[in-house]
Amino acid sequence: MRMQLAPPQPPDKVKVLCSKCRVPFREKVKNVREGFQVQCPNCTKLITFSTDSADPGVQRAFTEVRRIKNGMMLSINRGDGGFSG
Protein backbone atom coordinates (compact mmCIF):
# COMPACT_ATOMS: atom_id res chain seq x y z
CA MET A 1 0.00 0.00 0.00
CA ARG A 2 1.49 3.34 -1.07
CA MET A 3 0.90 6.50 0.88
CA GLN A 4 0.63 9.73 -1.00
CA LEU A 5 2.18 12.70 0.68
CA ALA A 6 0.41 16.01 0.49
CA PRO A 7 2.26 18.62 -1.57
CA PRO A 8 4.19 21.12 0.56
CA GLN A 9 2.25 24.25 1.39
CA PRO A 10 3.72 27.68 0.72
CA PRO A 11 4.72 29.62 3.83
CA ASP A 12 2.02 31.89 5.22
CA LYS A 13 4.46 34.34 6.87
CA VAL A 14 7.58 36.20 5.79
CA LYS A 15 10.43 37.59 7.86
CA VAL A 16 10.66 41.39 8.19
CA LEU A 17 13.75 43.05 9.63
CA CYS A 18 13.09 46.18 11.69
CA SER A 19 15.29 49.07 10.51
CA LYS A 20 15.49 50.58 14.01
CA CYS A 21 16.25 47.68 16.35
CA ARG A 22 17.41 45.15 13.69
CA VAL A 23 15.26 42.41 15.26
CA PRO A 24 13.42 40.18 12.75
CA PHE A 25 9.74 39.40 13.14
CA ARG A 26 7.23 37.55 10.99
CA GLU A 27 4.25 39.04 9.18
CA LYS A 28 1.50 37.27 7.24
CA VAL A 29 1.92 37.19 3.46
CA LYS A 30 -1.56 38.62 2.91
CA ASN A 31 -0.65 41.69 5.01
CA VAL A 32 2.52 42.58 3.10
CA ARG A 33 1.01 44.90 0.51
CA GLU A 34 1.27 48.53 -0.56
CA GLY A 35 0.29 50.92 2.22
CA PHE A 36 -0.02 48.37 5.04
CA GLN A 37 1.49 49.46 8.35
CA VAL A 38 2.68 47.29 11.22
CA GLN A 39 4.50 47.98 14.46
CA CYS A 40 7.70 46.17 15.34
CA PRO A 41 6.85 43.96 18.33
CA ASN A 42 10.24 44.71 19.89
CA CYS A 43 10.64 48.51 19.64
CA THR A 44 7.12 49.56 18.42
CA LYS A 45 8.52 51.42 15.39
CA LEU A 46 5.83 51.85 12.74
CA ILE A 47 6.85 50.13 9.51
CA THR A 48 5.01 51.06 6.33
CA PHE A 49 5.12 48.62 3.44
CA SER A 50 5.72 50.46 0.18
CA THR A 51 7.24 49.20 -3.08
CA ASP A 52 9.45 52.31 -3.31
CA SER A 53 10.67 52.09 0.30
CA ALA A 54 14.37 52.62 0.98
CA ASP A 55 14.20 50.22 3.94
CA PRO A 56 16.01 46.98 2.97
CA GLY A 57 13.86 44.94 5.40
CA VAL A 58 10.69 46.06 3.61
CA GLN A 59 12.22 45.46 0.17
CA ARG A 60 13.29 41.95 1.20
CA ALA A 61 9.78 41.18 2.51
CA PHE A 62 8.20 42.35 -0.77
CA THR A 63 10.64 40.19 -2.75
CA GLU A 64 9.85 37.14 -0.64
CA VAL A 65 6.08 37.68 -0.94
CA ARG A 66 6.40 38.06 -4.71
CA ARG A 67 8.39 34.81 -4.88
CA ILE A 68 5.76 32.97 -2.81
CA LYS A 69 2.83 34.31 -4.83
CA ASN A 70 4.54 33.56 -8.16
CA GLY A 71 5.18 30.00 -7.00
CA MET A 72 1.53 29.56 -6.06
CA MET A 73 0.36 30.95 -9.42
CA LEU A 74 2.81 28.72 -11.27
CA SER A 75 1.41 25.62 -9.57
CA ILE A 76 -2.19 26.71 -10.27
CA ASN A 77 -1.46 27.36 -13.95
CA ARG A 78 0.34 24.04 -14.25
CA GLY A 79 -2.72 22.27 -12.88
CA ASP A 80 -1.06 20.16 -10.22
CA GLY A 81 -2.66 22.09 -7.38
CA GLY A 82 0.48 21.88 -5.27
CA PHE A 83 3.31 24.20 -4.46
CA SER A 84 6.54 23.53 -6.31
CA GLY A 85 8.87 25.60 -4.12
N, C-alpha and C positions, 0 to 999 in steps of 0.2 A: 504494500500500500504506500503510495507516494503522497507526501504532504506538500501542498503548494504554499509557499510563503507569500505573504502580502507584499506588494511593492512598497519600497520605502517612501515615507511621506516627506514632503518638503518641510523644512523648519518653519515654525510659526512665529519665531522671534529672531531679531537681528541684534548684534552687539553695537552699541553706540558709546563712543568715548567722549566724556565730558571735557570741554576745552579749558575749564577752570581748574578742576581738581584732578583731572587725568584718570578718574576712576571709571571703568567700563560698567555699563548697565545694559539690560536687554529691554527692547521695545517690540511690540507686536508688529508684524509685517504690514497689516492693514492700517496701522496708525502712521507709518512712515510715508507721508505724502506732503505735497506742497501746502505750506501754511500751517501745518499741525505744530502745536507747541507742547512741550513736556518739560517737567522739572527734573533735574538730576536728583536722584534719591539721596545722594551723599551730601551735596553742598547747596541744593535747592536753586541752582542757576537755571534760568529759563532758557531752553534750547528750542529754537525755531527751525523746523525743517524747510529748507528752500533749495531748489536746484542750483541757484547761483550763489550759495553760501560759500564763504571763504574758510569755514571751519572744516578741517580734514575729517573729524569724526562724523559730521553730518554727510559729507561727500561719500565716505566709506559706507555708511548705512544705506544711502540711496543706491550705490553700486551693488551692494549685496541684495537689496530688495529687487532691483532690476534683474539680477541674475536668477533669483528664485522664481520670479514671475515669468521670465522667459523660459525657464525650465518647465514650469507647469504648463505653459501654452504649447511648448514643443510636444509634450507628452499627450496633450489633448488633441492636437492636430494630427499626430501620428496614429491616434486611435487605440493606444494600448491602455489608456486610463491611468497609468502609473507615472511615477516620477523617475526620471532617468538621470538624476544627479549623482 
